[in-house]
Amino acid sequence: MAPQIKYDENSNIVSIRVSAGKSVDSDVKNNVVVDYDKNGQIVNVDIMKVGIDEFKKILKTISLKGAVNF
């Protein structure tokens, strides 16, 4: 599965889905939540408190590196 990046403007959260697996455990550090499947593999990363302008900069940076086309 190719990573899927979403932004929720209402909650200012960037979600990066890296696997279709089901989350069974999470680690939280500062404004980042990392979800793991039953095998300990990362399935999702949420970054909180990201403004829309910051998100656009992230997308532009990723796009320049060839990771995302938008």
N, C-alpha and C positions, 0 to 999 in steps of 0.2 A: 504494500500500500504506500502510495506517495503521501508525504506529510500534507495535512490540510491545515491552513492557518485561517482563523476566524477572529473577528473583533466585535465585541459587544459594546456599542457606544453608550448604552445606558449604565452599564456597570464598570466600564473602562477596563475590561479584561481581554487579553489576547490569549486565545486557546490554540495550541499546536497539537493536533492529533497525529501521532506517528504510527499507530497500530490500531487494527480493528478489534483487538482483544478487550476483554472486560476488566475494568479496574477493580482490584480487590484490596489495595493498600495505597497509602499516600504518605508523602513526606512534605512538610511545610517549612519553608525557611523564608523569613521576611515576607516579601510579596509574591513568592513563587510556590506553586503547588505542583508536585510531580506525582503522577499516578502510575502504579505498577500492576501488571497482570499476575496470575498465580505462579508464574515462573520467574518473577522478579524483573521482567522486561518493562521498559517504559512504554506506556500507551498514550499518555497525554501530559502536556505541560500547560499550566495556566499561569500567566503573569498578570498580576493585578495592579491597579492604579497606573494604567498606561493611557495617556491622553491621545486623542485622534492624531495630532500632529506628530507625536512620537511614533505612533503606529505607522504612519505614512513613511517616516524616515526609515523604520525597520524594513518595511516592504521594499523601499527603493534600494536599500543596501543589499537585501537578499536577492533582489532581481538583478542587480549589477554583478553579483557573484554567480548568476545563472541558476539559482535554486528555485526561483519562482518566476512565472511569467504572469503579468497582469496588465 
